[in-house]
Amino acid sequence: MRVLVAEDDAVIRRLLESFLTRWGYDVISAVDGGRAWEILQAEGAPRIAVLDWMMPMMDGVDICRAVRGREAAGYTYILLLTSRDDHKDVLEGLDSGADDYLTKPFHPDELRARIRAGKRILDLQNRLLAARDDLQFRADHDALTELWNRGAILDRLDQELARAKREASSIGVLLLDLDHFKSINDRHGHLAGDQVLREVAQRMTASVRSYDVVGRYGGEEFIVLLPACDAAGARERAEHLRSAIAVRPILTEEGSVSLTASLGALGTDSWPGADAASLLSTVDAALYRAKAAGRDCAVLAAADDPALQQSPVEATPGMAERDFPR
């Protein structure tokens, strides 16, 4: 763990550096308060700071106030070194934001114990932050595939539509359904079906841009949001995803599973002013047409096709239209 030592007295500074280095800490030093504050503002700054109260440019109390006054995700544990032992001085230091203090001259064992206490506090905060992040991830993501879950992906759709409106741009929306997925569960079992869903999720995320958004819409249906993407781009990305899923069988513990997918696609440039519910209804109708066209194809909804509630479609690759179970 890195520790900042800010002390203008060279002898005391070197003594602190020697002790802390011997105890296994990575020490970075500052000879005045101004330099100490620069270090604490830098990316990857030390999480423990040992600050002399009286220093040029900024004293230890000023630095404490500055550290506590900023917005930062990580906590900085601050130990003040002071020659003052008056009760009011101690209260001023603690009220400024210091976690603890040591009176000069200090005993090395006392310094070591107080630094250890700081490390325990930081370790506890790290565990709490990790637990918070895990809870947030679980709230927003599907447990099986680790994609965005239905609620989160619909929220993202609203956000992307609002941003596209502000920037006068288009977004692509894809709805993907795995063909005959029920037969996979029936033939190979639900565990194999889960493996298939996880592999599909991985293939999808590997096949989109870093800023595209992939979510599990429900069951074997997935939704993909494509910022800054028009109708032509949505059609291209839909075909790319269809190919990525069908390109090779998926290996499961119950054997190899061949799989295809059908997709509905649209670009909001063809549907100016449409809200999220209308877009989802339209892209779902396009997906239905892909199923009707024989599956393993992508259908693009466009605004002048009466078959899609005033929306043409383009299917790739074409297959004979037939009845099918939805």
C-alpha positions in Angstrom: 0.0 0.0 0.0 1.2 3.5 -0.9 1.7 6.1 1.9 2.2 9.8 1.5 4.7 11.4 3.9 4.5 15.2 3.9 7.1 16.8 6.2 9.3 19.8 5.7 11.8 18.7 8.4 14.3 16.5 6.4 15.4 14.5 9.5 11.8 13.6 10.5 10.8 12.9 6.9 13.7 10.5 6.3 12.9 8.8 9.6 9.3 8.3 8.6 10.4 7.0 5.2 12.7 4.5 6.8 10.2 3.1 9.2 7.4 2.8 6.6 9.6 1.3 4.0 10.8 -1.3 6.5 7.2 -2.2 7.4 6.5 -2.9 3.7 4.8 0.3 2.6 5.5 2.1 -0.7 6.4 5.6 0.4 6.0 8.8 -1.7 7.3 12.0 0.0 6.5 15.7 -0.2 8.6 18.6 1.4 5.7 21.0 1.6 1.9 21.1 1.7 1.5 22.4 -1.8 3.3 19.3 -3.2 1.4 17.0 -0.9 -2.0 18.4 -2.1 -0.9 17.8 -5.8 0.0 14.2 -5.0 -3.3 13.6 -3.3 -5.2 14.9 -6.3 -3.4 12.8 -8.8 -4.8 9.6 -10.3 -3.8 6.6 -8.1 -3.0 8.8 -5.1 -1.9 7.2 -1.9 -4.8 6.2 0.4 -2.9 6.9 3.6 -1.3 10.3 4.3 1.0 11.2 7.1 1.0 15.0 7.3 3.0 17.5 9.4 0.7 20.1 10.9 3.0 23.0 10.1 4.4 23.1 6.5 5.0 25.8 3.9 2.3 26.6 1.3 -0.4 24.5 2.9 -0.4 23.2 6.4 -1.7 19.8 7.4 -5.1 21.1 8.6 -5.6 23.0 5.3 -4.9 19.7 3.4 -7.3 17.8 5.6 -10.1 20.3 4.8 -9.3 20.2 1.1 -9.3 16.4 1.0 -12.6 16.2 2.8 -14.2 18.9 0.7 -13.7 17.1 -2.6 -15.9 14.4 -4.1 -14.0 11.2 -4.3 -14.9 7.5 -4.4 -12.0 6.4 -2.3 -11.4 7.4 1.2 -8.0 8.9 2.3 -6.9 8.0 5.8 -5.0 11.0 7.3 -2.7 11.0 10.3 -1.5 14.4 11.5 1.9 14.9 13.1 2.1 17.8 15.5 4.2 19.3 18.3 1.0 20.7 19.7 -0.6 18.9 22.6 -3.2 21.5 23.7 -6.7 20.1 23.8 -8.1 22.8 21.5 -5.4 22.1 18.9 -6.2 18.4 18.9 -9.9 19.1 18.4 -9.1 21.6 15.5 -7.0 18.9 13.7 -9.7 16.2 14.1 -12.5 18.6 13.1 -10.6 19.5 9.9 -10.9 15.9 8.8 -7.9 14.1 10.2 -8.6 10.6 11.3 -5.9 10.5 14.0 -2.9 12.4 15.2 0.6 11.7 16.7 2.5 14.1 18.9 6.2 14.7 18.2 8.4 13.1 19.2 6.6 9.9 18.5 7.4 6.2 19.2 7.8 4.0 16.1 5.5 1.3 17.5 2.7 3.9 18.0 3.2 5.1 14.5 3.0 1.6 13.2 -0.1 0.8 15.1 -1.9 3.9 13.9 -1.0 3.2 10.3 -2.3 -0.4 10.7 -5.6 1.0 12.0 -5.8 3.2 8.9 -5.2 0.2 6.7 -7.9 -1.8 8.4 -10.4 1.1 7.8 -9.4 1.2 4.1 -9.7 -2.5 3.7 -13.2 -2.4 5.3 -14.2 0.4 2.9 -12.9 -1.6 -0.1 -15.0 -4.6 1.0 -18.1 -2.4 1.4 -17.6 -0.8 -2.0 -17.2 -4.2 -3.6 -20.4 -5.5 -2.0 -22.2 -2.4 -3.1 -21.0 -2.8 -6.7 -22.0 -6.4 -6.7 -25.5 -5.6 -5.5 -25.8 -2.9 -8.1 -24.6 -5.4 -10.8 -27.1 -8.0 -9.7 -29.9 -5.4 -9.7 -29.2 -4.4 -13.3 -28.0 -7.6 -14.9 -29.4 -11.0 -15.8 -28.1 -13.7 -13.4 -27.6 -16.3 -16.1 -26.1 -14.4 -19.0 -24.7 -11.3 -17.1 -26.3 -9.1 -19.8 -28.4 -6.1 -18.8 -31.8 -7.4 -17.6 -35.2 -6.4 -19.0 -35.8 -3.4 -16.7 -32.3 -2.0 -17.2 -32.2 -2.4 -20.9 -35.6 -0.6 -21.2 -34.2 2.2 -19.1 -31.2 2.4 -21.4 -33.5 2.6 -24.4 -35.2 5.6 -22.9 -31.8 7.2 -22.2 -30.5 6.5 -25.7 -33.7 7.9 -27.3 -33.4 11.1 -25.2 -29.7 11.4 -26.2 -30.5 10.8 -29.9 -33.1 13.5 -29.8 -30.7 16.0 -28.3 -28.0 15.2 -30.8 -30.3 14.8 -33.8 -29.0 11.3 -34.4 -30.4 7.8 -34.9 -30.1 4.6 -32.9 -30.6 1.1 -34.1 -32.8 -1.4 -32.2 -32.6 -5.1 -32.7 -34.8 -7.8 -31.2 -33.3 -11.3 -31.5 -35.0 -14.6 -30.8 -33.4 -18.0 -30.8 -35.0 -20.4 -33.2 -36.6 -23.6 -31.8 -35.0 -23.0 -28.4 -37.7 -25.1 -26.6 -36.6 -28.2 -28.6 -33.1 -27.7 -27.2 -34.4 -27.8 -23.6 -36.6 -30.7 -24.4 -33.8 -32.7 -26.2 -30.7 -31.8 -24.1 -32.1 -30.6 -20.8 -32.3 -27.1 -19.2 -28.7 -27.1 -18.0 -27.6 -27.4 -21.7 -30.1 -24.7 -22.5 -28.5 -22.5 -20.0 -25.1 -23.1 -21.5 -26.5 -22.2 -24.9 -27.9 -18.9 -23.6 -24.6 -18.0 -21.9 -22.6 -18.8 -25.1 -25.1 -16.8 -27.2 -24.7 -13.8 -24.8 -20.9 -14.0 -25.2 -21.1 -14.2 -29.0 -23.4 -11.2 -29.1 -21.2 -9.0 -26.9 -18.1 -10.0 -28.9 -19.9 -9.0 -32.1 -21.0 -5.5 -31.2 -19.2 -2.2 -30.7 -17.9 -1.4 -27.2 -20.6 1.3 -26.7 -23.5 -0.9 -28.0 -25.8 -2.3 -25.3 -27.0 -5.9 -25.2 -29.7 -7.1 -22.9 -31.8 -10.2 -22.2 -35.3 -9.2 -23.0 -36.9 -12.4 -21.7 -36.5 -16.2 -22.1 -34.6 -16.7 -25.4 -35.1 -13.1 -26.6 -32.4 -10.5 -26.6 -32.4 -6.8 -27.4 -29.5 -4.8 -28.8 -29.3 -1.0 -28.8 -26.9 0.6 -31.4 -26.2 4.3 -30.7 -25.4 6.5 -33.7 -26.7 3.9 -36.1 -29.3 4.4 -38.9 -31.6 1.8 -40.5 -29.0 0.6 -43.0 -26.5 0.1 -40.1 -29.1 -1.7 -38.0 -29.7 -4.1 -40.8 -26.0 -4.8 -41.3 -25.5 -5.3 -37.5 -28.5 -7.7 -37.4 -27.1 -9.8 -40.1 -23.7 -9.8 -38.4 -25.2 -11.1 -35.2 -27.3 -13.7 -37.0 -24.1 -15.0 -38.6 -22.1 -15.0 -35.4 -24.7 -17.2 -33.7 -25.1 -19.7 -36.6 -21.4 -19.8 -37.6 -20.6 -22.9 -35.5 -22.4 -25.3 -33.1 -22.4 -24.6 -29.4 -20.7 -27.2 -27.2 -22.5 -28.2 -24.1 -22.1 -31.0 -21.6 -24.9 -32.8 -23.3 -23.3 -32.6 -26.8 -23.0 -30.1 -29.7 -26.0 -27.9 -30.4 -26.6 -26.2 -33.7 -28.5 -23.0 -33.4 -29.9 -20.1 -35.5 -31.6 -16.9 -34.6 -34.2 -14.6 -36.1 -34.0 -10.8 -35.8 -36.2 -7.8 -36.2 -34.3 -4.5 -36.8 -35.1 -0.8 -37.1 -33.3 2.6 -37.2 -35.0 5.4 -35.5 -34.2 7.6 -38.5 -37.2 5.8 -40.1 -39.4 6.4 -37.1 -38.9 10.1 -36.0 -40.7 11.0 -32.8 -41.6 7.4 -32.0 -41.5 6.5 -28.3 -39.9 3.4 -26.8 -43.2 1.4 -26.7 -43.9 2.1 -30.3 -40.4 1.2 -31.4 -40.5 -2.1 -29.4 -43.9 -2.9 -31.0 -42.5 -2.2 -34.5 -39.3 -4.2 -34.0 -41.3 -7.1 -32.5 -43.5 -7.1 -35.6 -40.4 -7.3 -37.8 -39.1 -10.2 -35.7 -42.5 -11.9 -36.3 -42.0 -11.5 -40.0 -38.5 -13.0 -39.7 -40.0 -16.0 -38.1 -42.7 -16.2 -40.8 -40.1 -16.0 -43.5 -38.6 -19.2 -42.3 -36.3 -18.2 -39.4 -32.5 -17.7 -39.5 -33.0 -14.3 -41.1 -33.1 -10.6 -40.3 -36.0 -8.3 -41.2 -35.7 -4.6 -41.3 -38.7 -2.5 -40.5 -39.1 0.7 -42.6 -41.7 3.4 -42.4 -43.6 2.8 -45.6 -44.5 -0.9 -45.2 -48.2 -1.5 -44.5 -47.5 -5.0 -43.4 -45.5 -3.6 -40.4 -48.1 -1.0 -39.4 -46.7 1.2 -42.2 -43.3 -0.3 -41.9 -41.2 -2.3 -45.6 -39.2 -5.2 -44.5 -36.1 -6.7 -45.9 -35.2 -10.3 -45.0 -31.8 -11.9 -45.3 -31.3 -14.6 -46.2 -34.7 -15.3 -47.8 -36.5 -18.5 -47.0 -40.0 -19.8 -47.9 -42.7 -18.2 -45.8 -44.6 -20.7 -43.7 -46.7 -21.1 -40.6 -44.7 -21.4 -37.4 -45.3 -21.4 -33.7 -44.3 -18.0 -32.1 
